[in-house]
């Protein structure tokens, strides 16, 4: 049995129904692109920091803290795109041996598990953000920013991950044409 290419596995973007397929897919792809741009920005930021430290002996004091905040955003904004593309980690030891009907059930359960994980993470961080805003806490270090601000990408990423998994679940459960 051969594996389907990405193009065969998902219908052409322009042929998808507007809701939920094109809206969710477009939003997830946009945030995946933002995640990619953030990777490039972090790379440039690290290069500048290395040159400043070792060539000009004038290190950037805030660089490590900013890179940490941005890495959280990269992971959370890119997770849904990885799920959409099927680039996430998967173990096919048993799944590849399932009948089509059981594979469909397994895919539904897997997507429900991702949705549950995203909901738990999203709600937990939402509560953390609400607490940080009420308390008025600021981060320590060279970048003094309210602590809820660097947590916002986690909520956005959890929401996107939930939507991407819900879309995959909907595609798994809807009747085939």
Backbone as a printed PyTorch tensor [residue, N CA C, xyz], in Angstrom:
tensor([[[  0.8330,  -1.1610,   0.0000],
         [  0.0000,   0.0000,   0.0000],
         [  0.8940,   1.2470,   0.0000]],

        [[  0.6540,   2.1550,  -0.9030],
         [  1.4800,   3.3530,  -0.9680],
         [  0.8360,   4.4780,  -0.1760]],

        [[  1.6830,   5.3610,   0.3090],
         [  1.1920,   6.5140,   1.0500],
         [  0.7420,   7.5900,   0.0760]],

        [[ -0.3420,   8.2700,   0.4510],
         [ -0.8250,   9.3580,  -0.3890],
         [  0.0490,  10.5800,  -0.1950]],

        [[  0.2230,  11.3360,  -1.2740],
         [  0.9390,  12.6000,  -1.1380],
         [  0.0210,  13.6050,  -0.4440]],

        [[  0.5830,  14.7010,   0.0130],
         [ -0.2310,  15.7170,   0.6810],
         [ -1.3190,  16.2480,  -0.2340]],

        [[ -0.9950,  16.3830,  -1.5040],
         [ -1.9700,  16.9220,  -2.4500],
         [ -3.1390,  15.9560,  -2.6410]],

        [[ -2.8660,  14.6400,  -2.6490],
         [ -3.9270,  13.6600,  -2.7970],
         [ -4.7340,  13.5290,  -1.5160]],

        [[ -4.0790,  13.6850,  -0.3720],
         [ -4.7310,  13.4810,   0.9140],
         [ -5.7210,  14.6010,   1.2270]],

        [[ -5.4530,  15.8220,   0.8190],
         [ -6.3450,  16.9280,   1.0880],
         [ -6.8160,  17.5290,  -0.2260]],

        [[ -8.1010,  17.8180,  -0.3100],
         [ -8.6050,  18.4190,  -1.5440],
         [ -7.9960,  19.7940,  -1.7830]],

        [[ -8.0050,  20.2180,  -3.0260],
         [ -7.4580,  21.5300,  -3.3670],
         [ -8.1450,  22.6060,  -2.5310]],

        [[ -7.3650,  23.5610,  -2.0700],
         [ -7.8620,  24.6010,  -1.1640],
         [ -9.0560,  25.3340,  -1.7670]],

        [[ -9.0210,  25.6290,  -3.0580],
         [-10.0920,  26.4040,  -3.6810],
         [-11.3950,  25.6100,  -3.7960]],

        [[-11.3300,  24.2810,  -3.7160],
         [-12.5460,  23.4660,  -3.8190],
         [-13.1740,  23.1810,  -2.4630]],

        [[-12.5180,  23.5890,  -1.3870],
         [-13.0460,  23.3340,  -0.0510],
         [-14.2110,  24.2700,   0.2390]],

        [[-15.1840,  23.8240,   1.0500],
         [-16.2580,  24.7320,   1.4640],
         [-15.6880,  25.8680,   2.3140]],

        [[-16.3610,  27.0240,   2.2540],
         [-15.8530,  28.1950,   2.9650],
         [-15.7550,  27.9410,   4.4620]],

        [[-16.8070,  27.3890,   5.0430],
         [-16.7720,  27.1140,   6.4710],
         [-17.0230,  25.6490,   6.6820]],

        [[-16.2700,  24.9980,   7.4710],
         [-15.1530,  25.4790,   8.2580],
         [-13.8210,  25.3290,   7.5460]],

        [[-13.7980,  24.5970,   6.4300],
         [-12.5320,  24.2030,   5.8160],
         [-11.6260,  25.3750,   5.4640]],

        [[-12.0730,  26.2580,   4.5910],
         [-11.1830,  27.3170,   4.1150],
         [-10.8540,  28.3330,   5.1920]],

        [[-11.7980,  28.6520,   6.0530],
         [-11.5370,  29.6400,   7.1040],
         [-10.5200,  29.0940,   8.0940]],

        [[-10.7600,  27.9010,   8.6030],
         [ -9.8400,  27.3210,   9.5910],
         [ -8.4790,  27.0500,   8.9520]],

        [[ -8.4890,  26.4570,   7.7650],
         [ -7.2210,  26.1560,   7.0970],
         [ -6.4360,  27.4280,   6.8020]],

        [[ -7.1030,  28.4590,   6.3430],
         [ -6.4220,  29.7270,   6.0700],
         [ -5.8390,  30.3500,   7.3250]],

        [[ -6.5900,  30.3170,   8.4150],
         [ -6.1090,  30.8740,   9.6740],
         [ -4.9100,  30.0910,  10.2000]],

        [[ -4.9940,  28.7670,  10.1190],
         [ -3.8900,  27.9260,  10.5930],
         [ -2.6470,  28.1410,   9.7280]],

        [[ -2.8310,  28.2400,   8.4100],
         [ -1.6920,  28.4710,   7.5190],
         [ -1.0660,  29.8380,   7.7570]],

        [[ -1.8910,  30.8450,   8.0000],
         [ -1.3840,  32.1880,   8.2890],
         [ -0.5300,  32.1840,   9.5570]],

        [[ -1.0190,  31.5560,  10.6010],
         [ -0.2430,  31.5100,  11.8530],
         [  1.0040,  30.6470,  11.6930]],

        [[  0.9460,  29.6190,  10.8500],
         [  2.1460,  28.8460,  10.5400],
         [  3.1880,  29.7010,   9.8370]],

        [[  2.7290,  30.5830,   8.9470],
         [  3.6500,  31.4950,   8.2610],
         [  4.2560,  32.4970,   9.2430]],

        [[  3.4440,  32.9980,  10.1750],
         [  3.9610,  33.9010,  11.2070],
         [  5.0090,  33.1740,  12.0510]],

        [[  4.7400,  31.9160,  12.3670],
         [  5.7000,  31.1100,  13.1260],
         [  7.0200,  30.9820,  12.3740]],

        [[  6.9370,  30.7540,  11.0810],
         [  8.1430,  30.6550,  10.2500],
         [  8.9200,  31.9690,  10.2450]],

        [[  8.2070,  33.0740,  10.1050],
         [  8.8770,  34.3830,  10.1300],
         [  9.5290,  34.6530,  11.4880]],

        [[  8.8840,  34.1970,  12.5480],
         [  9.4830,  34.3680,  13.8730],
         [ 10.7620,  33.5520,  14.0160]],

        [[ 10.8060,  32.3810,  13.4130],
         [ 12.0370,  31.5790,  13.4310],
         [ 13.1640,  32.3560,  12.7570]],

        [[ 12.8530,  32.9390,  11.6150],
         [ 13.8680,  33.7220,  10.9030],
         [ 14.2980,  34.9400,  11.7210]],

        [[ 13.3470,  35.5930,  12.3670],
         [ 13.6700,  36.7430,  13.2000],
         [ 14.5750,  36.3350,  14.3640]],

        [[ 14.2270,  35.2270,  15.0250],
         [ 15.0430,  34.7520,  16.1470],
         [ 16.4540,  34.4310,  15.6730]],

        [[ 16.5690,  33.7970,  14.5260],
         [ 17.8900,  33.4920,  13.9650],
         [ 18.6900,  34.7730,  13.7540]],

        [[ 18.0640,  35.7820,  13.1590],
         [ 18.7410,  37.0630,  12.9530],
         [ 19.1090,  37.7250,  14.2680]],

        [[ 18.2130,  37.6570,  15.2250],
         [ 18.4630,  38.2490,  16.5390],
         [ 19.6500,  37.5710,  17.2070]],

        [[ 19.7360,  36.2650,  17.1120],
         [ 20.8500,  35.5310,  17.7180],
         [ 22.1580,  35.8560,  17.0000]],

        [[ 22.1030,  35.9780,  15.6730],
         [ 23.3240,  36.3460,  14.9230],
         [ 23.8280,  37.7220,  15.3430]],

        [[ 22.9190,  38.6760,  15.4660],
         [ 23.3060,  40.0180,  15.9020],
         [ 23.8890,  39.9680,  17.3100]],

        [[ 23.2690,  39.1890,  18.1860],
         [ 23.7560,  39.0890,  19.5590],
         [ 25.1510,  38.4770,  19.6160]],

        [[ 25.4050,  37.4710,  18.8020],
         [ 26.7250,  36.8380,  18.7780],
         [ 27.7760,  37.8230,  18.2710]],

        [[ 27.4610,  38.5450,  17.2160],
         [ 28.4130,  39.5180,  16.6660],
         [ 28.6770,  40.6230,  17.6860]],

        [[ 27.6170,  41.1170,  18.3050],
         [ 27.8130,  42.1840,  19.3040],
         [ 28.6540,  41.7010,  20.4750]],

        [[ 28.4230,  40.4720,  20.9070],
         [ 29.1520,  39.9620,  22.0760],
         [ 30.6140,  39.6850,  21.7480]],

        [[ 30.8770,  38.9820,  20.6450],
         [ 32.2340,  38.4990,  20.3860],
         [ 33.0570,  39.3950,  19.4710]],

        [[ 32.4230,  40.2590,  18.7070],
         [ 33.1800,  41.1660,  17.8450],
         [ 33.3070,  42.5420,  18.4900]],

        [[ 32.2030,  43.0670,  19.0310],
         [ 32.2150,  44.4170,  19.5790],
         [ 32.2700,  44.4510,  21.1050]],

        [[ 32.2680,  43.3030,  21.7450],
         [ 32.2950,  43.1960,  23.2050],
         [ 31.2040,  44.0650,  23.8440]],

        [[ 30.0090,  44.0530,  23.2120],
         [ 28.8590,  44.8130,  23.7070],
         [ 27.6160,  43.9240,  23.6210]],

        [[ 27.4750,  42.9920,  24.5530],
         [ 26.3770,  42.0240,  24.4600],
         [ 25.0070,  42.6710,  24.6220]],

        [[ 24.0280,  42.0680,  23.9640],
         [ 22.6390,  42.4760,  24.1440],
         [ 22.1400,  41.8550,  25.4410]],

        [[ 21.6750,  42.6610,  26.3390],
         [ 21.2460,  42.1570,  27.6450],
         [ 19.8880,  41.4590,  27.5800]],

        [[ 19.0350,  41.8720,  26.6920],
         [ 17.6710,  41.3850,  26.6420],
         [ 17.4730,  40.2240,  25.6810]],

        [[ 18.4900,  39.8250,  24.9640],
         [ 18.3590,  38.8690,  23.8660],
         [ 17.8150,  37.5090,  24.3070]],

        [[ 18.3640,  36.9250,  25.3410],
         [ 17.9440,  35.5880,  25.7620],
         [ 16.4850,  35.5710,  26.2140]],

        [[ 16.0920,  36.5710,  26.9450],
         [ 14.7130,  36.6290,  27.4200],
         [ 13.7410,  36.7900,  26.2560]],

        [[ 14.0760,  37.6490,  25.3070],
         [ 13.2150,  37.8430,  24.1370],
         [ 13.1380,  36.5700,  23.2960]],

        [[ 14.2690,  35.9020,  23.1020],
         [ 14.2700,  34.6560,  22.3290],
         [ 13.3830,  33.6100,  23.0010]],

        [[ 13.4010,  33.5530,  24.3220],
         [ 12.5430,  32.6140,  25.0430],
         [ 11.0740,  32.8990,  24.8130]],

        [[ 10.6810,  34.1570,  24.9050],
         [  9.2880,  34.5310,  24.6440],
         [  8.8830,  34.1860,  23.2120]],

        [[  9.7690,  34.4940,  22.2760],
         [  9.4450,  34.2380,  20.8720],
         [  9.4180,  32.7550,  20.5350]],

        [[ 10.2390,  31.9570,  21.2000],
         [ 10.2090,  30.5160,  20.9590],
         [  8.8800,  29.9020,  21.3930]],

        [[  8.3240,  30.4010,  22.4740],
         [  6.9970,  29.9420,  22.8970],
         [  5.9720,  30.2640,  21.8020]],

        [[  6.0570,  31.4700,  21.2550],
         [  5.1450,  31.8620,  20.1820],
         [  5.3510,  30.9980,  18.9380]],

        [[  6.5930,  30.6930,  18.5990],
         [  6.8830,  29.8440,  17.4350],
         [  6.2200,  28.4840,  17.5840]],

        [[  6.4180,  27.8710,  18.7380],
         [  5.8700,  26.5320,  18.9610],
         [  4.3490,  26.5550,  18.9450]],

        [[  3.7660,  27.4850,  19.6650],
         [  2.3080,  27.4870,  19.7860],
         [  1.6180,  27.9100,  18.4920]],

        [[  2.1860,  28.8310,  17.7440],
         [  1.5600,  29.2350,  16.4880],
         [  1.8190,  28.2190,  15.3760]],

        [[  2.8800,  27.4320,  15.4990],
         [  3.2000,  26.4430,  14.4730],
         [  2.6210,  25.0660,  14.7120]],

        [[  2.1460,  24.7860,  15.9280],
         [  1.6450,  23.4450,  16.2460],
         [  0.4310,  23.0630,  15.4000]],

        [[ -0.4900,  23.9770,  15.2150],
         [ -1.6860,  23.6750,  14.4260],
         [ -1.3280,  23.4330,  12.9590]],

        [[ -0.3820,  24.1760,  12.4430],
         [  0.0490,  23.9680,  11.0540],
         [  0.7210,  22.6070,  10.9100]],

        [[  1.5200,  22.2090,  11.9020],
         [  2.1410,  20.8820,  11.8660],
         [  1.0700,  19.7930,  11.8820]],

        [[  0.0350,  19.9720,  12.6840],
         [ -1.0630,  19.0090,  12.7230],
         [ -1.7890,  18.9880,  11.3890]],

        [[ -2.0680,  20.1530,  10.8320],
         [ -2.7800,  20.2310,   9.5520],
         [ -2.0220,  19.5160,   8.4480]],

        [[ -0.7110,  19.6750,   8.4310],
         [  0.1110,  19.0750,   7.3820],
         [  0.4630,  17.6240,   7.6590]],

        [[  0.2080,  17.1550,   8.8720],
         [  0.5760,  15.7940,   9.2310],
         [  2.0450,  15.6660,   9.5700]],

        [[  2.6850,  16.7680,   9.9360],
         [  4.1050,  16.7740,  10.2700],
         [  4.3640,  16.5320,  11.7550]],

        [[  3.3230,  16.2590,  12.5010],
         [  3.4820,  15.9990,  13.9240],
         [  4.0220,  14.5840,  14.1390]],

        [[  4.4410,  14.3230,  15.3450],
         [  4.9740,  13.0070,  15.6770],
         [  3.8040,  12.0280,  15.7670]],

        [[  3.9350,  10.9030,  15.1120],
         [  2.9070,   9.8770,  15.1640],
         [  3.5420,   8.5040,  15.2170]],

        [[  2.8530,   7.5870,  15.8480],
         [  3.3360,   6.2170,  15.9260],
         [  2.3720,   5.3570,  15.1200]],

        [[  2.8630,   4.8190,  14.0240],
         [  2.0170,   4.0620,  13.1080],
         [  2.1230,   2.5590,  13.2930]],

        [[  2.6770,   2.1160,  14.3910],
         [  2.8880,   0.7000,  14.6160],
         [  1.5900,  -0.0880,  14.4880]],

        [[  0.5420,   0.3770,  15.1410],
         [ -0.7420,  -0.3130,  15.0660],
         [ -1.6900,   0.3300,  14.0620]],

        [[ -1.6430,   1.6440,  13.9410],
         [ -2.5930,   2.3580,  13.0870],
         [ -2.4990,   1.9180,  11.6360]],

        [[ -1.3140,   1.5820,  11.1660],
         [ -1.1650,   1.1830,   9.7640],
         [ -1.7770,  -0.1880,   9.4880]],

        [[ -2.0600,  -0.9530,  10.5320],
         [ -2.6210,  -2.2990,  10.3710],
         [ -4.1330,  -2.3490,  10.5820]],

        [[ -4.7450,  -1.2180,  10.8550],
         [ -6.1790,  -1.1950,  11.1160],
         [ -6.9820,  -1.2360,   9.8200]],

        [[ -8.1750,  -1.8020,   9.9160],
         [ -9.0950,  -1.7660,   8.7730],
         [ -9.5360,  -0.3210,   8.5750]],

        [[-10.0730,   0.0170,   7.3960],
         [-10.5000,   1.4080,   7.1630],
         [-11.5010,   1.9200,   8.2080]],

        [[-12.4360,   1.0800,   8.6160],
         [-13.4260,   1.5150,   9.6080],
         [-12.7580,   1.7770,  10.9560]],

        [[-11.8810,   0.9010,  11.3700],
         [-11.1920,   1.0950,  12.6500],
         [-10.1870,   2.2400,  12.5720]],

        [[ -9.5750,   2.4370,  11.4230],
         [ -8.6580,   3.5640,  11.2480],
         [ -9.4190,   4.8760,  11.3780]],

        [[-10.6500,   4.8880,  10.9160],
         [-11.4800,   6.0790,  11.0210],
         [-11.8170,   6.3670,  12.4860]],

        [[-12.1380,   5.3190,  13.2390],
         [-12.4080,   5.4790,  14.6670],
         [-11.1490,   5.9430,  15.3930]],

        [[-10.0050,   5.3360,  15.0560],
         [ -8.7340,   5.7300,  15.6810],
         [ -8.4260,   7.1900,  15.3910]],

        [[ -8.6580,   7.6320,  14.1510],
         [ -8.4060,   9.0310,  13.7920],
         [ -9.3380,   9.9580,  14.5710]],

        [[-10.5860,   9.5530,  14.7410],
         [-11.5330,  10.3690,  15.5070],
         [-11.0940,  10.4850,  16.9630]],

        [[-10.6840,   9.3740,  17.5550],
         [-10.2280,   9.3970,  18.9530],
         [ -8.9690,  10.2520,  19.0890]],

        [[ -8.0520,  10.1210,  18.1330],
         [ -6.8180,  10.9170,  18.1760],
         [ -7.1370,  12.4040,  18.1010]],

        [[ -8.0470,  12.7790,  17.2230],
         [ -8.4020,  14.1940,  17.1050],
         [ -9.1250,  14.6960,  18.3470]],

        [[ -9.9660,  13.8500,  18.9450],
         [-10.6150,  14.2350,  20.2010],
         [ -9.5780,  14.4220,  21.3090]],

        [[ -8.5460,  13.5870,  21.3230],
         [ -7.4860,  13.7310,  22.3220],
         [ -6.7390,  15.0500,  22.1350]],

        [[ -6.4510,  15.4120,  20.9030],
         [ -5.7700,  16.6870,  20.6330],
         [ -6.6700,  17.8490,  21.0500]],

        [[ -7.9600,  17.7350,  20.7480],
         [ -8.8950,  18.7870,  21.1460],
         [ -8.9440,  18.9220,  22.6710]],

        [[ -8.9490,  17.7960,  23.3760],
         [ -8.9550,  17.8320,  24.8370],
         [ -7.6920,  18.4750,  25.3820]],

        [[ -6.5410,  18.0890,  24.8190],
         [ -5.2690,  18.6830,  25.2410],
         [ -5.2780,  20.1920,  25.0070]],

        [[ -5.7050,  20.6050,  23.8230],
         [ -5.7270,  22.0340,  23.4950],
         [ -6.6730,  22.7890,  24.4260]],

        [[ -7.8070,  22.1880,  24.7470],
         [ -8.7610,  22.8380,  25.6450],
         [ -8.1710,  23.0010,  27.0410]],

        [[ -7.5200,  21.9600,  27.5480],
         [ -6.9180,  22.0400,  28.8880],
         [ -5.8300,  23.1090,  28.9200]],

        [[ -4.9480,  23.0970,  27.9260],
         [ -3.8730,  24.0940,  27.8850],
         [ -4.4570,  25.5000,  27.7390]],

        [[ -5.3810,  25.6620,  26.8190],
         [ -5.9650,  26.9770,  26.5750],
         [ -6.6830,  27.5430,  27.7940]],

        [[ -7.4900,  26.7160,  28.4490],
         [ -8.2160,  27.1910,  29.6330],
         [ -7.2690,  27.4740,  30.8000]],

        [[ -6.2510,  26.6350,  30.9570],
         [ -5.2810,  26.8650,  32.0360],
         [ -4.5430,  28.1830,  31.8420]],

        [[ -4.0900,  28.4190,  30.6310],
         [ -3.3590,  29.6600,  30.3600],
         [ -4.2960,  30.8570,  30.4290]],

        [[ -5.5360,  30.6860,  29.9990],
         [ -6.5130,  31.7750,  30.0880],
         [ -6.6830,  32.2070,  31.5420]],

        [[ -6.7830,  31.2220,  32.4380],
         [ -6.8940,  31.5410,  33.8640],
         [ -5.6150,  32.2100,  34.3780]],

        [[ -4.4770,  31.7610,  33.9030],
         [ -3.1990,  32.3600,  34.3070],
         [ -3.1080,  33.8020,  33.8280]],

        [[ -3.5550,  34.0420,  32.6120],
         [ -3.5500,  35.4070,  32.0720],
         [ -4.4900,  36.3040,  32.8820]],

        [[ -5.6830,  35.7920,  33.1770],
         [ -6.6470,  36.5800,  33.9550],
         [ -6.0740,  36.9230,  35.3290]],

        [[ -5.4210,  35.9670,  35.9630],
         [ -4.8080,  36.2230,  37.2640],
         [ -3.6950,  37.2600,  37.1500]],

        [[ -2.8260,  37.0960,  36.1540],
         [ -1.7110,  38.0250,  35.9710],
         [ -2.2020,  39.4440,  35.7010]],

        [[ -3.2860,  39.5710,  34.9580],
         [ -3.8310,  40.9080,  34.6850],
         [ -4.4130,  41.5270,  35.9350]],

        [[ -5.1510,  40.7140,  36.7200],
         [ -5.7250,  41.2450,  37.9640],
         [ -4.6350,  41.6230,  38.9620]],

        [[ -3.6250,  40.8040,  39.0440],
         [ -2.5460,  41.0110,  40.0060],
         [ -1.5970,  42.1210,  39.5460]],

        [[ -1.4860,  42.3170,  38.2240],
         [ -0.5960,  43.3530,  37.6900],
         [  0.8700,  42.9740,  37.7640]],

        [[  1.1580,  41.7060,  37.5730],
         [  2.5450,  41.2520,  37.7040],
         [  3.3700,  41.5710,  36.4590]],

        [[  4.6440,  41.8300,  36.6970],
         [  5.6000,  42.1140,  35.6260],
         [  6.6990,  41.0630,  35.6560]],

        [[  7.2810,  40.8080,  34.4900],
         [  8.3770,  39.8440,  34.4050],
         [  9.6360,  40.4520,  35.0210]],

        [[ 10.5260,  39.5680,  35.4330],
         [ 11.8070,  40.0300,  35.9350],
         [ 12.8170,  39.9200,  34.7980]],

        [[ 13.9020,  40.5890,  34.9070],
         [ 14.9240,  40.5490,  33.8730],
         [ 15.0290,  41.8780,  33.1600]],

        [[ 15.6410,  41.8410,  31.9900],
         [ 15.8890,  43.0790,  31.2390],
         [ 14.6480,  43.5920,  30.5290]],

        [[ 13.7440,  42.6810,  30.2060],
         [ 12.5010,  43.0960,  29.5590],
         [ 11.4130,  43.0840,  30.6250]],

        [[ 11.0130,  44.2380,  31.0800],
         [  9.9360,  44.3200,  32.0560],
         [  8.6310,  44.5020,  31.2990]],

        [[  7.8840,  43.4170,  31.2490],
         [  6.6090,  43.4150,  30.5480],
         [  5.6040,  42.7090,  31.4360]],

        [[  4.3570,  43.1130,  31.3410],
         [  3.3340,  42.4260,  32.1230],
         [  3.3650,  40.9410,  31.7540]],

        [[  3.2860,  40.0730,  32.7490],
         [  3.4970,  38.6370,  32.5060],
         [  2.4160,  38.0000,  31.6370]],

        [[  1.2750,  38.6040,  31.4990],
         [  0.2370,  38.0090,  30.6660],
         [  0.5530,  38.1580,  29.1780]],

        [[  1.3250,  39.1490,  28.8020],
         [  1.5770,  39.4120,  27.3820],
         [  2.3140,  38.2660,  26.6940]],

        [[  3.4020,  37.7320,  27.2590],
         [  4.0650,  36.6020,  26.5910],
         [  3.2410,  35.3080,  26.6120]],

        [[  2.1690,  35.2640,  27.4120],
         [  1.3280,  34.0780,  27.4810],
         [  0.2360,  34.0610,  26.4090]],

        [[ -0.0280,  35.1830,  25.7890],
         [ -1.0940,  35.2730,  24.7880],
         [ -0.8840,  34.2970,  23.6220]],

        [[  0.3370,  34.1230,  23.0880],
         [  0.4970,  33.1550,  22.0040],
         [  0.1310,  31.7230,  22.3950]],

        [[  0.2230,  31.3960,  23.6690],
         [ -0.1600,  30.0520,  24.1130],
         [ -1.6700,  29.8700,  23.9590]],

        [[ -2.4410,  30.8830,  24.3410],
         [ -3.8970,  30.8130,  24.1800],
         [ -4.2600,  30.7490,  22.7010]],

        [[ -3.6310,  31.6090,  21.9030],
         [ -3.9160,  31.5910,  20.4600],
         [ -3.5500,  30.2420,  19.8460]],

        [[ -2.3900,  29.7250,  20.1930],
         [ -1.9550,  28.4470,  19.6590],
         [ -2.8550,  27.3010,  20.0840]],

        [[ -3.2900,  27.3170,  21.3530],
         [ -4.1980,  26.2720,  21.8290],
         [ -5.5270,  26.3570,  21.0900]],

        [[ -6.0160,  27.5520,  20.8560],
         [ -7.2550,  27.7160,  20.0860],
         [ -7.1110,  27.2220,  18.6570]],

        [[ -5.9910,  27.5650,  18.0230],
         [ -5.7340,  27.0970,  16.6590],
         [ -5.5950,  25.5830,  16.6040]],

        [[ -4.9030,  25.0160,  17.5820],
         [ -4.7400,  23.5720,  17.6320],
         [ -6.0960,  22.8950,  17.8000]],

        [[ -6.9490,  23.4450,  18.6450],
         [ -8.2980,  22.9090,  18.8280],
         [ -9.0700,  22.9620,  17.5160]],

        [[ -9.0170,  24.1050,  16.8360],
         [ -9.7360,  24.2450,  15.5640],
         [ -9.2020,  23.2890,  14.4980]],

        [[ -7.8770,  23.1450,  14.4160],
         [ -7.2900,  22.2350,  13.4220],
         [ -7.6990,  20.7940,  13.7010]],

        [[ -7.7030,  20.3890,  14.9680],
         [ -8.1180,  19.0300,  15.3130],
         [ -9.6080,  18.8440,  15.0790]],

        [[-10.4010,  19.8650,  15.3870],
         [-11.8450,  19.7810,  15.1430],
         [-12.1340,  19.6480,  13.6450]],

        [[-11.3800,  20.3710,  12.8300],
         [-11.5520,  20.2570,  11.3850],
         [-11.1770,  18.8600,  10.9010]],

        [[-10.0790,  18.3280,  11.4220],
         [ -9.6900,  16.9580,  11.0590],
         [-10.7440,  15.9590,  11.5080]],

        [[-11.3210,  16.1670,  12.6820],
         [-12.3960,  15.2940,  13.1700],
         [-13.6130,  15.3920,  12.2680]],

        [[-13.9770,  16.6010,  11.8960],
         [-15.1320,  16.8110,  11.0150],
         [-14.9080,  16.1290,   9.6650]],

        [[-13.6880,  16.2510,   9.1320],
         [-13.3710,  15.5820,   7.8650],
         [-13.3950,  14.0660,   8.0140]],

        [[-13.0100,  13.5700,   9.1750],
         [-13.0180,  12.1260,   9.4180],
         [-14.4400,  11.5960,   9.5200]],

        [[-15.3220,  12.3520,  10.1450],
         [-16.6790,  11.8650,  10.4170],
         [-17.6890,  12.1820,   9.3280]],

        [[-17.4320,  13.1840,   8.5230],
         [-18.4410,  13.5410,   7.5080],
         [-18.5000,  12.4550,   6.4420]],

        [[-19.6770,  12.2860,   5.8910],
         [-19.8080,  11.2520,   4.8470],
         [-18.9830,  11.6210,   3.5990]],

        [[-18.3570,  10.6340,   3.0550],
         [-17.5540,  10.8570,   1.8430],
         [-18.4640,  10.9920,   0.6390]],

        [[-18.1110,  11.8680,  -0.3160],
         [-18.9590,  12.0810,  -1.5120],
         [-18.9820,  10.8730,  -2.4290]]])
